[in-house]
Amino acid sequence: MKFLTEERKITQNDLAENNGKNGKPAYIAHNGKVYDVSDSVFWLDGDHMGAHEAGKDLTSEIELAPHREEVLQRMKFVGVLV
């Protein structure tokens, strides 16, 4: 039997706090989902190649990116943005 678990709720403040600076994880949000991008070589210290910063909702930016949202499937899902 499969049990449903409650998804972790991440507030805007939690998201902003986890910006990849000072040893903190680097979280980004997209379409209401929050991902941990800390282990990505493209997100060093919460900075994505000088173009984007972690700790933010990047939905509109990702819509314009050449790679689209499929790249997020490789990242760790941590919760939903509330």
C-alpha positions as CSV (number, residue, x, y, z in Angstrom):
1,M,0.0,0.0,0.0
2,K,1.3,3.5,-0.9
3,F,1.0,6.2,1.7
4,L,0.6,9.8,0.8
5,T,3.0,12.1,2.6
6,E,2.4,15.8,3.0
7,E,4.7,17.9,0.9
8,R,7.0,20.3,2.7
9,K,5.7,23.9,2.5
10,I,8.3,26.5,1.8
11,T,7.4,30.2,2.4
12,Q,8.8,33.1,0.4
13,N,11.0,33.9,3.5
14,D,12.3,30.3,3.6
15,L,13.1,30.5,-0.2
16,A,14.9,33.8,0.2
17,E,16.9,32.5,3.2
18,N,18.2,29.5,1.2
19,N,20.1,31.6,-1.3
20,G,23.3,29.5,-1.4
21,K,25.3,32.1,0.5
22,N,27.4,31.5,3.6
23,G,27.0,27.7,3.4
24,K,23.2,27.7,3.1
25,P,21.5,25.5,0.5
26,A,20.5,27.1,-2.8
27,Y,16.8,26.9,-3.5
28,I,14.9,28.1,-6.5
29,A,11.2,28.0,-7.2
30,H,9.4,27.3,-10.5
31,N,5.6,27.0,-11.0
32,G,5.1,26.6,-7.3
33,K,7.7,23.9,-6.8
34,V,11.0,24.4,-4.9
35,Y,14.2,22.7,-5.9
36,D,17.6,22.5,-4.3
37,V,20.2,23.4,-6.9
38,S,23.1,23.4,-4.4
39,D,24.9,20.4,-6.0
40,S,24.8,21.8,-9.6
41,V,28.1,23.1,-11.0
42,F,26.0,25.8,-12.7
43,W,24.9,27.3,-9.3
44,L,28.1,28.1,-7.5
45,D,27.4,30.0,-4.2
46,G,23.8,30.5,-5.3
47,D,24.7,32.2,-8.6
48,H,23.7,30.7,-11.9
49,M,26.4,31.8,-14.3
50,G,26.1,35.5,-13.4
51,A,22.5,35.6,-14.7
52,H,20.3,34.4,-11.8
53,E,20.4,34.2,-8.0
54,A,19.1,31.4,-5.8
55,G,16.5,32.2,-3.2
56,K,14.0,33.4,-5.7
57,D,11.0,32.3,-7.8
58,L,12.5,31.9,-11.3
59,T,9.3,30.9,-13.1
60,S,9.4,33.7,-15.6
61,E,13.2,33.5,-16.2
62,I,13.0,29.7,-16.8
63,E,10.3,30.2,-19.3
64,L,12.7,32.3,-21.4
65,A,15.7,30.0,-20.9
66,P,17.0,27.9,-23.7
67,H,16.9,24.7,-21.6
68,R,13.3,24.9,-20.3
69,E,12.0,23.4,-17.1
70,E,13.1,19.8,-18.0
71,V,16.5,20.5,-16.5
72,L,14.8,20.9,-13.1
73,Q,13.9,17.2,-13.1
74,R,17.5,16.5,-12.3
75,M,17.4,18.7,-9.2
76,K,16.2,17.6,-5.8
77,F,12.6,18.6,-5.2
78,V,12.2,20.0,-1.6
79,G,8.6,21.2,-1.4
80,V,5.9,23.6,-2.6
81,L,6.0,27.4,-2.4
82,V,3.2,28.8,-0.3
